[in-house]
Amino acid sequence: MDSYLKGETSKEEDLIIAQWLESDLKNESDEWSGMDKAEKEQWLASVYHDIHQTIHSTQSIPVKVSLWRRWAAVAAIIVVAFSLYWLWPATHQQLESSAIKQLTVSSDQKKQIILPDGSQVWINSNSVLSYPQSFKDGVREVNLSGEAYFDIKHDSNKPFIVHTGKIVTTVLGTAFNIKENKSLQTIIVTVTRGKVKVANGTNQLAILKPNQQVIFNIPENKAVQEETDSQKAIAWQQNDLLFEDITFEQAALKLEQRFKVKISFENQKIKNCRFSGTALSYDKLDKILKVICAFNHAGYTTKKDGNIIISGQGCD
């Protein structure tokens, strides 16, 4: 290849190179057809990045071609370069926004996350939430399999849409629970705050207000709307304490609310320690504190009045 690029190869060697290139392109074509959508987008993103990085390059590579082919190649490169120069920002933004993250929660866990727009989601066990790395277009869309409670940040210009099987739940800013029960083949949407539109594809099923829910029977393709106690529907996420990438100080506030105690810190460095975990509803305060302190290189003491002091050097 080095000799070929320098123009030092014979006709026989040129033929070998040509045959090799044809074979290699065929292999790449086969590989491309075997990729899924995400792999293709990732591959295209890397190609666009490489081309973008070399648009302004002054380095030239000698290639052994005839004169008319060389001028044709130069013209094509100029067209492609200018097109990429102007189209790259929009293309790059589209590729970035299409990057999908997937959060899978196992049977013995629950998770709480904050989406790119600031909305909060509590995901129940045996559930999967897929969401883009950033919401770039005029809509915020996620996919849910299982159960999750959504507290959506209001944005009148960007509706928030949750796809759960065939069911589409649309809101601007509200709080609601979606439960997909695969054994019963039902999807239940329950509203705790605001207003939610629920549809089966383009067929609207219900407009829900607080303490209302719609139960969609998948095999029968039927929906039933009813009044309910929404707090019972979200009890699963309120009973357990979810610590998802939060500071020790934030965790202490949750513990204070749950156990009605006062928790203070010896220094600021301990407050800023970050961690993730779950405390089950039946766990006692001592057990929870022992685990959290072990994570964050800290200790605690309980005063006679029941208040707790967190001590230690904290985290690096």
N, C-alpha and C positions, 0 to 999 in steps of 0.2 A: 504493500500500500504506500509506503514511503517513497519507493521508486516511482510508482505510478503518479503520485502527486507532484513529483519533481520532473515528470515527463521523460523518464529514463527507461521505460519499459518497452519491450518488443510488441509486435502485433499479437503474437501468441499469448503473451502475458496480459495484454489488454482484453483479449477474449475471455481469459480465465476470470479477470476482475468483473467483466460484464455479466458472466454467468453466475458468479457468486452474488452480485448485487441483486439480480433477478430472483435468485433462490431466497436471499435474505428478506426481500420485500414480501415474497409469498408467505414466508414464515411469520412476518410481522402482521400480515393481513389475517392469517389464521388466529394469531394471538389476540388481535383486536376483536374478532368475532366471538371469542370466548370470554371477553370481559363483560361484567355487569355494568349497570349505569354509573355507579359510584366510581368503579375502577376506570372507566372511560373518562369521566370528568376529571379525576385526579391526573390521569396521563396527559390529557389535553392541557390542564393547568400547568404542568411541568414544561410542556412543549412551548406554550405561549410565553412562559417565564424565560426560557432559554433564548427564544427569538428576541424578546423585548430587551434582554441584557446585551445582545449583540447588534442591535439596530445601528448604534452609533460607533461601532467598532471600525477602526481604520485598517485592521489586519486583512491582508488578501491571501487567498489560498490558490495556488496555481493548479488548474485542472486541465487535463489533456483533452480538449474538444476542438472542433473546427471553428473558424472565425465567426461564421454566421450563428452558430449555436451559442457562442460566447456572448455575442451582442444580444441575442434573444434572452439568454439567462440574466444578463445585466438588467435588461428592461423589466423582466419579471420580478427580479429582486427589488428593484426600485419601487414597483407597484406594491408589492407585498410589504416592503418596509414602511412606506408611507401609510398604507392601509392599517397596518398594525399600530403605527405611531398614534393614529387618530382613534382607532377602535379599541386599543388595549385597555384604557381605563374602564370603559363600560364592560368589556369582556371579562376583565380581571375581577370587577365588582360582582358580576353575575356568577362567576365560578366560586368566589369566596362565599357568597350568600347561599350557594347550593350545597356547601359542605354540611353534611348532616352528622349530628352527634346522636348517639343512642345510649340511653341509660337503662340497664337491666337490673331489676331488683329481685334478689333471690327469695326463697320461701321463708327464710328466717330474718328478713330485714325489712326496713322501711327507709325511704330516703326523702329528703327535702332539698330542693334546688331553687336557684334564682335564674330565670331565663334572661336572655340578652336584653329584653325590654324592661327588666325589673320585676316582672310578674313572678309570683312564688307558686311552686307546685309541690305537693306532698304526694309521693308515689307509694302505693301499698305494695305488699309482698306479691311475688309472682306477676309482676307487671313490667311493661317496657314502654318507655317514652322516647320518641324520636323528635328532634327539633333542630332547626338550622343554627349554624354558628352565629349568624346575625340575621335580623329581620331587615332586609334591604328594600323590598318592594312595598306596595301599599297595603299589605296584608300580613298578619302574623299567623302562621300555620304550624301545627304540631300533629303528631300521630300517637295515639295511645292504644295499647293492648293491656287490658286488666283494669285496675282502679286507680284513680288519682283525684285529689282535691285541688282545684285551681283558684288562686286569688289573683285576678288579672288587673294589671295597672291600666287605668283608663287612657285611651287614645282614640278620639273620635275619627281620626284620619286613617287609622289602621285597625280594622276589625280583627278580633282574635278568633281563630277557627281551630277546633279540635276534631280530628277524624278518628272515629272508633268503629272499625268495620265499615258498614254502609251508612252509619249515622254521622251527621255533620252538625256540630254544636257551634253557634256563632254568637259572639259577645263583643262589646266595646270595652267594658270595664265592670267586673262583677266577681262573685265568688260562687262556685258550684262544684258538685261532685259528679264524676262519671264512673260507673261500675259496669264492666263487661263480665258477665257470668257465663263462662263457656259451657259449663255443665248444664245450666238451665237454658242456654242459648237466648239470653236476654241482655239488653243494654239499658241501664237506668241512669237518667240525668236528673239530679236534684239541685235546686237553687237555694242558697242561703242568703244572698244579697244581690240586688240589681235585677236585671232581666236577661233572659237567654232565649235564643231561637234554636229549635231543634228540628232537623230535617233528615229525611231518608233520601239522599241524593238531592234532587231538586224539589222533591215533594215535602212541603212543610208539615211537620207533625204537631208542633205546639209552640206557643210563646209562654215561657214559664216565669213566674214571679217568686219571691221568697216563700219557702215552705210549700212549694209545688214540685212535682216530679212527673216525668213521663217514662213509662216502661214499654220498651219496644221488644216484641217477640219476633226473633229473627226468622224461624221457620214459617210462621204464619204471616209475616210481613205486616203486623198490626201493632198499633200503639195505643196505650191507655194513659190518660192524664188524670192525676189525682192530687188531693191535698195530703201533706205529710209533715212530720216533725223533722225538719232538715238537720237538726243537731244530732239526731239518732243516726242519720246517714253518714255523718262525718265523725262519729265517735271513734272510729278506728284510728284516726290520725291524732286525736286529742288525748287519748289515754297514754300513749307512749311518748316519751320525750325524744325528739329527733335533733341530733347535733350534726349538722352538715356544713363543714368548713366554717366554723364560727369561733369567736374568741372565747377564752375562759370567762371573761367578764359577761359576755352575752349568755353563756351557759349558766352562769350564776344567777342571772335574772330569771331564767326559766325555772331553776331550782327554787328560788325564793317564792315564786308564784305557786309552784306545786306544793311545797312543804311548809309554806308560811313561816320562813325563817329569814334572818338577816345574814348575808354573806359579805364579808369585806376582805380586802387584799392588803398585804404588807407593802407591796410596791407595784408600780405601773407595768413593769416588765412581765410579771406573772399574768396580769390582765390581758395582755396582748397575745399570749400563746394561742395558737389555732389548732383545731383538731376536728375529727368527725367520729360519730358513733351513735348508738341508740340505747336508751334506757327504757326497759320494759315497764309497763304500768304497775307491776307488783314489786319492782325493785325498791329497796329501802334507800334512804338518803346516804347512809354510811357506805353502802356498797357502791353507789354511783360516784361518790366523792373519791373513794379509794382508786377506782379505775381512772377517773379523769386526772387526778393528781399524779398517778403513775405515768400517764401519757405526757404530762407537762412538767415533769421533774419538780413537783411541789408536794407539800404536805398540808395538813389542816388540823386545827384544834377546835374543840367545842367548849364554849364558855358556860358558866353556871346558868346564865339566862337563856341558853339554847342557841345563841348566835354563834356563827362560825367564822374563823379567820384562816385564810389561805396564806401559807408562807412558802418561802423558797426563792431560789435565784431566778426561776422562770426559764424561758426558752432562749436559744441563740437567735 
